Amino acid sequence: MFAAGNMKKIFLFLLVAFLLVQQTILLPGCANIVPPLGGPRDSLPPRLLKATPHDSTRNFKGDKISFSFDEFIDLKNAESSLLMSPSPKSNPVATHKLNTVTLRLRDSLESNTTYTINFGDAIQDFNEGNVLKNFTYTFSTGPYIDSLELRGKVILAETGKVDSTLIAMLYTNSNDSAVVKEKPRYIARLDGNGEFVFKNLPPKTFYLYALKDDSHTQRYLDEKQLFAFANTPILMNDTVTPITLYAYSVSPPTPQITAPSSNISPGNRGKNVNNAEDRRLKYQTTLISGQQDLLSTFSILLEQPLRSFDSTKIQLFTDSTYKPVPYAAFIKDSSHKIINLKVEWQENTWYHIIMNKDFAEDSLGKKLLKTDTLSFWTKKLSDYGALKLTLRNLDLTKNPVLQFVANNVLYKSFPLTANTFSEKLFLPGEYELRILFDKNKNGKWDPGTFFGKHLQPEIVKPIERKITVKPAWENEVEIVL
């Protein structure tokens, strides 16, 4: 009986041991079935495994191209992202399924022509959205692949900066109207540095432009669009040098405000009682934290253009006694949305502007509901710093104008007749500097004129170094251009 009991225990022990061993052996297999939790995030874009027909195919005859990738993919905004050059009348249609993109060509192809298809940012992996940037495919309907390249850069003429959302365009039609009536022959995107490259070009003569194409029409239809053009035709060969274009837009003139826009503060609008706010004339002022800059004009900025304005019903007073200030003039500007006060400010002085309720009426018929009073102090002389700049290698023959930019807003401009600039009083802050080369000596930047005249815009060169003006300080800076 003892022996039988021992045998039973031994049997149970062996059975348990066997099951444990089996579980240990099977566990790795089970773990392979369940995806692991965590781990590094996939940061790689899809990788092309195969293109049918293969890239750089010659004597292409079909109307369909397929691309197989190493993972499931997704297509985003393919219709607007995909660029085909030379441009067809109807863009190809791109579809996708699992790890394959299929491109169907809807137009007949030209003979003996090299085509390039750029997918932009349309192709990305399905799980993480990693973008395969500017994926490009090339083929030829003839026995050879054109191999000429044209490189260049587009700079915004007014600021010297770049805008990577523009496109560069090549036309074979020399007429100015081509940029309005026709699609370009070739299109290239700009990179983050504003640079472009056209590849696989034939040895022909082209006309080069750049355009801000928000409407995806690939045409210059509005003077408010950023636009650039090359001065001369480009004969493609192996020795074409990179070309710089200067883009401009012909927009309505911006009303001149002497305080940076970030400092514009709300006016005294009163309380919203019985919906009275909806009927009240709304305005803002250029006061900075309730103070008036000694170097700037006080301005009232209205939401709507003025229908009527009576300058005798708005007055400037000073001190607690409300003493009238002589020679103070409130003047409406040409936009009918800004009222400027012309006066010589006294430092550290208490001022009051009293606006009669009938002093102005906007185009919607809104007036003040009652008389408004704006009270403020002017800054002290000690709030300002003295500024002296020495500009090395400045070309005075190009009529340079020194521009001070604060918070991306042009603060002040000064025509230069020497390589030094000095001001006893300058508003403290951090400034970007630019040099405007003022062709017509009018002290401001002028856009170009393309149609008929082919007049390039005036060019602004940014200075890489920023300056900081400290209050109550002799700020002296030397800048090498």
C-alpha positions in Angstrom: 0.0 0.0 0.0 2.9 2.3 0.9 4.5 1.4 -2.4 1.3 2.1 -4.3 1.0 5.5 -2.6 4.6 6.4 -3.5 4.1 5.4 -7.0 1.0 7.6 -7.2 2.9 10.6 -5.9 5.8 10.0 -8.3 3.4 9.8 -11.2 1.7 13.1 -10.3 5.1 14.7 -9.9 6.2 13.6 -13.3 2.9 14.7 -14.9 3.2 18.2 -13.5 6.9 18.4 -14.5 5.9 17.3 -18.1 3.2 19.9 -18.3 5.6 22.6 -17.1 8.2 21.6 -19.7 5.5 21.7 -22.5 4.4 25.1 -21.4 7.9 26.4 -21.5 8.5 25.0 -24.9 5.2 26.4 -26.3 5.4 29.9 -24.8 7.8 31.4 -27.3 5.6 30.2 -30.2 2.6 31.9 -28.7 4.4 35.1 -28.1 5.2 35.4 -31.8 1.5 35.4 -32.6 0.7 38.4 -30.4 2.3 41.7 -31.5 4.7 43.0 -28.8 3.6 46.0 -26.8 5.8 49.2 -26.8 9.1 49.2 -28.6 10.5 52.0 -30.9 8.1 53.8 -33.1 8.4 53.2 -36.9 9.9 56.5 -38.3 10.9 55.3 -41.8 8.8 56.1 -44.9 7.7 53.4 -47.3 10.4 51.9 -49.5 9.8 51.2 -53.2 10.2 47.5 -54.0 9.2 47.5 -57.6 7.9 49.8 -60.3 6.1 48.5 -63.4 7.4 49.5 -65.9 10.7 50.2 -64.2 12.0 53.7 -63.5 13.7 55.4 -66.5 11.9 53.1 -69.0 12.4 54.1 -72.6 10.0 53.7 -75.5 7.1 53.8 -73.0 3.8 52.8 -74.7 1.2 52.1 -71.9 -1.2 54.1 -69.9 -0.7 52.6 -66.5 2.2 52.5 -63.9 2.2 50.6 -60.7 4.4 50.9 -57.6 4.8 48.3 -54.9 6.2 49.2 -51.5 7.5 47.3 -48.5 4.5 48.1 -46.3 0.8 49.2 -46.5 0.5 52.7 -47.7 -2.0 55.6 -47.8 -2.5 58.4 -50.3 -3.1 62.0 -49.1 -4.2 64.8 -51.3 -2.8 63.0 -54.4 -4.8 65.2 -56.8 -3.1 68.5 -55.7 0.3 66.9 -54.7 1.1 65.0 -57.9 3.0 67.0 -60.6 3.6 65.6 -64.1 6.0 67.3 -66.4 5.6 68.1 -69.3 2.1 69.0 -68.0 -0.8 67.0 -69.5 -4.2 68.5 -70.2 -5.7 66.1 -67.6 -3.7 65.0 -64.6 -3.1 61.3 -64.0 -5.3 59.5 -61.5 -3.6 57.8 -58.6 -5.3 55.1 -56.5 -3.9 52.7 -53.9 -4.7 49.3 -52.4 -2.7 47.7 -49.6 1.0 48.3 -50.5 0.4 49.3 -54.2 -0.1 52.6 -55.9 -1.5 52.6 -59.4 -1.2 55.6 -61.7 -3.5 55.8 -64.8 -2.6 58.3 -67.5 -5.6 60.0 -69.0 -4.0 61.8 -71.9 -2.1 60.6 -75.0 1.7 61.1 -74.6 3.9 63.0 -76.9 6.5 61.1 -78.9 10.2 61.2 -78.1 9.5 63.1 -74.8 10.9 62.5 -71.3 8.2 62.7 -68.6 8.8 63.1 -64.8 6.1 62.4 -62.2 6.5 63.8 -58.7 4.2 62.6 -55.9 5.1 65.4 -53.5 4.0 64.4 -50.0 1.1 62.2 -51.2 2.6 58.7 -50.3 2.9 57.8 -46.6 2.8 54.6 -44.6 -0.6 53.4 -43.3 0.2 53.0 -39.6 2.4 55.9 -38.7 1.9 58.4 -41.5 5.6 58.6 -42.4 5.8 60.6 -45.6 7.9 59.5 -48.7 8.8 63.0 -49.7 9.0 64.0 -53.4 8.9 60.4 -54.7 9.8 60.8 -58.4 9.4 58.5 -61.4 10.8 59.1 -64.9 10.1 57.5 -68.3 10.5 58.4 -72.0 8.4 57.8 -75.0 11.5 57.8 -77.1 14.8 55.9 -77.2 16.6 58.3 -74.7 16.1 60.1 -71.4 16.7 63.9 -71.5 19.3 64.8 -68.9 19.6 68.6 -68.7 19.0 70.4 -65.4 18.0 73.9 -64.4 18.6 75.0 -60.8 17.6 78.2 -59.0 16.1 80.0 -56.0 13.1 82.2 -55.3 13.4 85.0 -52.8 10.6 87.3 -51.6 11.7 90.7 -52.9 10.0 92.7 -50.1 11.5 90.9 -47.2 14.5 88.9 -48.5 13.0 85.7 -47.0 11.7 82.6 -48.8 8.3 80.9 -49.1 8.6 77.2 -49.9 4.9 77.0 -50.9 5.6 78.6 -54.3 6.2 76.7 -57.5 8.7 77.3 -60.3 7.4 77.0 -63.8 8.8 76.7 -67.3 7.0 77.8 -70.5 8.0 77.4 -74.1 5.6 80.1 -75.2 7.3 83.6 -75.2 4.0 85.6 -74.9 3.4 87.3 -71.6 -0.2 86.1 -71.7 0.9 82.5 -71.5 1.1 82.7 -67.7 -2.6 83.6 -67.7 -4.0 81.4 -70.5 -1.8 78.2 -70.4 -0.5 75.7 -67.9 3.3 75.6 -67.6 5.3 73.1 -69.6 7.3 72.0 -66.5 6.7 72.5 -62.8 9.1 72.2 -59.8 8.5 72.6 -56.1 10.7 74.8 -53.8 12.5 73.2 -50.9 12.8 74.8 -47.4 15.6 77.1 -48.7 13.5 78.4 -51.6 15.5 76.4 -54.1 14.2 74.4 -57.1 15.6 72.0 -59.7 14.2 71.0 -63.0 15.6 67.6 -64.1 15.4 65.7 -67.4 14.9 68.8 -69.6 15.4 68.8 -73.4 17.7 71.3 -75.1 15.1 73.9 -75.8 14.4 77.6 -75.0 12.3 78.2 -71.9 10.8 81.1 -70.0 11.1 80.9 -66.2 8.5 82.0 -63.6 7.5 81.4 -60.0 4.0 81.5 -58.5 2.0 81.2 -55.3 -0.6 78.8 -56.6 -3.1 78.4 -53.7 -6.0 77.7 -56.2 -4.0 75.0 -58.0 -4.7 76.5 -61.4 -1.0 76.9 -62.2 -1.9 80.3 -63.7 -1.1 83.9 -62.8 -4.7 85.2 -62.4 -4.5 87.8 -59.6 -1.9 90.6 -58.9 -2.2 89.7 -55.2 -0.5 86.4 -56.0 3.2 86.2 -55.3 4.8 86.1 -58.8 8.4 86.2 -60.2 9.9 86.1 -63.7 13.3 85.8 -65.2 14.7 88.7 -67.2 15.7 86.7 -70.3 14.8 83.4 -72.0 16.8 80.3 -71.0 18.5 78.2 -73.7 19.0 74.9 -72.0 22.5 73.4 -72.4 25.2 71.9 -70.1 26.4 75.2 -68.9 23.3 77.0 -67.6 24.0 78.7 -64.3 21.6 78.8 -61.3 19.0 81.6 -61.6 17.6 83.7 -58.7 14.0 85.0 -59.0 12.5 87.8 -56.9 8.8 87.3 -56.1 6.4 90.1 -55.4 2.7 90.8 -55.2 0.9 93.9 -56.2 -1.5 94.4 -53.2 -3.4 97.5 -52.1 -1.1 99.7 -50.0 -1.1 98.9 -46.3 -2.2 101.9 -44.2 0.9 103.4 -42.5 0.9 102.8 -38.8 4.0 103.8 -36.9 3.6 101.4 -33.9 4.2 97.7 -34.5 0.8 95.9 -34.8 1.5 93.7 -31.8 1.3 96.9 -29.7 -2.1 98.0 -31.0 -4.5 98.1 -28.1 -8.3 98.2 -27.8 -10.0 101.5 -27.4 -12.4 102.4 -24.6 -15.5 100.7 -25.8 -17.7 100.8 -22.7 -20.0 98.0 -21.5 -22.4 95.9 -23.5 -25.8 97.0 -22.3 -29.0 96.0 -24.1 -26.9 95.0 -27.1 -25.6 98.5 -27.4 -22.2 97.2 -28.3 -23.6 96.1 -31.7 -24.5 99.7 -32.5 -21.3 101.3 -31.2 -18.5 102.6 -33.3 -15.6 100.2 -32.8 -12.0 101.3 -32.8 -8.5 100.6 -31.5 -5.6 102.8 -30.8 -1.8 102.6 -31.1 -1.1 103.3 -27.4 1.5 100.9 -26.0 0.4 99.6 -22.6 -1.6 102.8 -22.1 1.4 105.0 -23.0 2.2 107.1 -26.1 5.5 106.7 -27.9 7.2 110.1 -28.2 8.5 109.1 -31.7 5.2 107.9 -33.1 1.9 109.3 -34.3 -1.1 108.5 -32.3 -3.7 106.7 -34.5 -7.3 105.6 -34.1 -8.0 102.4 -36.2 -11.6 101.7 -37.1 -13.2 98.4 -38.1 -15.2 99.9 -41.0 -14.4 102.9 -43.3 -15.8 106.2 -42.2 -18.9 107.7 -43.8 -18.4 111.0 -42.0 -15.8 112.6 -39.8 -15.9 116.0 -38.0 -12.4 116.9 -36.7 -13.8 119.8 -34.6 -15.6 117.2 -32.4 -12.4 115.5 -31.3 -9.8 117.4 -29.2 -6.6 116.9 -27.3 -6.0 118.3 -23.8 -3.2 118.1 -21.3 -2.7 118.0 -17.5 -5.4 117.5 -14.9 -6.8 120.9 -15.8 -7.7 119.7 -19.3 -5.7 122.5 -21.0 -6.3 122.5 -24.8 -3.2 121.6 -26.8 -2.6 124.1 -29.7 -1.7 123.0 -33.2 -3.0 119.4 -32.6 -4.7 118.1 -35.7 -6.8 115.0 -36.2 -6.5 113.9 -39.9 -8.3 111.1 -41.7 -6.1 109.0 -44.0 -7.0 107.9 -47.6 -8.3 104.5 -46.5 -11.0 106.2 -44.3 -10.2 103.7 -41.6 -7.4 105.5 -39.7 -7.4 108.9 -37.9 -3.9 110.2 -37.2 -3.1 112.9 -34.6 -0.4 115.3 -35.6 1.3 116.9 -32.6 4.7 117.4 -31.0 4.6 115.3 -27.8 6.0 116.4 -24.5 7.7 113.8 -22.4 6.2 112.3 -19.2 3.0 114.3 -19.8 -0.7 113.5 -19.0 -2.9 113.8 -22.1 -6.6 113.4 -22.8 -8.5 112.9 -26.1 -12.1 113.7 -25.9 -14.3 112.3 -28.7 -17.8 113.7 -29.0 -20.4 111.0 -29.7 -21.0 112.5 -33.1 -17.4 113.0 -34.2 -17.5 110.1 -36.6 -19.9 107.6 -38.3 -18.7 104.5 -40.1 -20.1 102.9 -43.3 -22.5 100.7 -41.2 -24.0 103.8 -39.6 -22.3 103.2 -36.2 -21.4 106.0 -33.9 -20.3 106.4 -30.3 -23.2 106.0 -27.9 -21.8 108.7 -25.6 -18.7 110.9 -25.4 -15.5 108.9 -25.0 -12.3 110.0 -23.2 -8.9 108.4 -23.7 -6.3 109.4 -21.1 -2.6 108.4 -21.2 0.9 109.4 -20.3 3.7 110.0 -22.8 7.0 108.1 -22.3 10.0 109.6 -20.5 13.2 110.5 -22.3 14.9 107.9 -20.1 12.7 105.2 -21.6 14.6 105.5 -24.9 18.1 104.5 -25.9 20.6 106.3 -28.2 21.5 104.2 -31.3 24.5 104.4 -33.6 25.0 101.8 -36.4 28.1 101.5 -38.6 27.5 99.5 -41.8 30.6 98.2 -43.5 30.6 97.4 -47.2 27.4 99.4 -47.8 26.9 100.3 -51.5 25.6 103.9 -51.4 25.1 104.0 -55.2 22.1 101.7 -54.8 20.1 104.3 -52.7 20.0 102.1 -49.5 17.2 102.5 -47.1 17.7 101.0 -43.6 14.6 99.2 -42.3 13.9 98.3 -38.7 11.5 95.3 -38.3 9.8 94.4 -35.0 7.5 91.3 -34.6 7.6 90.9 -38.4 6.2 94.4 -38.9 8.1 97.2 -40.6 8.6 99.7 -37.8 10.7 102.5 -39.4 12.7 103.2 -42.5 15.6 105.6 -42.9 17.3 106.5 -46.3 21.1 106.4 -45.9 23.6 108.8 -47.4 26.5 107.5 -45.4 27.6 104.2 -43.9 26.6 105.4 -40.4 23.2 105.8 -38.8 22.4 107.5 -35.5 19.4 108.5 -33.5 19.4 110.2 -30.0 16.1 108.6 -29.2 15.1 105.1 -30.3 12.4 102.8 -29.0 14.0 100.0 -27.0 13.5 96.4 -28.2 14.8 93.7 -30.5 14.9 94.5 -34.2 15.6 92.7 -37.4 17.4 94.9 -40.0 17.0 95.0 -43.7 18.5 97.1 -46.5 16.1 98.2 -49.3 17.8 99.1 -52.5 15.5 102.0 -53.5 15.7 102.4 -57.3 13.3 105.3 -57.6 14.4 107.0 -54.3 10.9 107.3 -52.9 11.8 105.8 -49.6 9.6 102.7 -49.8 9.6 99.3 -51.4 8.0 99.0 -54.9 6.7 95.8 -56.5 7.5 94.8 -60.1 5.4 95.1 -63.2 5.4 92.1 -65.5 3.0 92.6 -68.4 4.5 94.8 -71.1 7.2 96.4 -69.0 9.0 93.4 -67.4 10.1 95.7 -64.5 11.6 93.8 -61.6 10.7 94.6 -58.0 13.0 96.5 -55.7 15.1 94.1 -53.7 15.4 94.0 -49.9 18.4 92.3 -48.3 18.0 91.0 -44.8 20.8 91.5 -42.3 21.4 88.3 -40.4 22.4 90.0 -37.2 19.6 91.3 -34.9 20.1 94.2 -32.6 18.8 95.0 -29.2 18.3 98.6 -28.2 18.5 99.1 -24.4 16.8 102.1 -22.6 19.0 104.8 -21.1 22.0 103.4 -22.9 24.4 104.4 -25.7 23.8 101.5 -28.1 26.6 101.3 -30.7 26.8 98.4 -33.2 29.0 97.6 -36.1 27.6 95.4 -38.9 29.6 93.9 -41.8 27.4 93.4 -44.9 
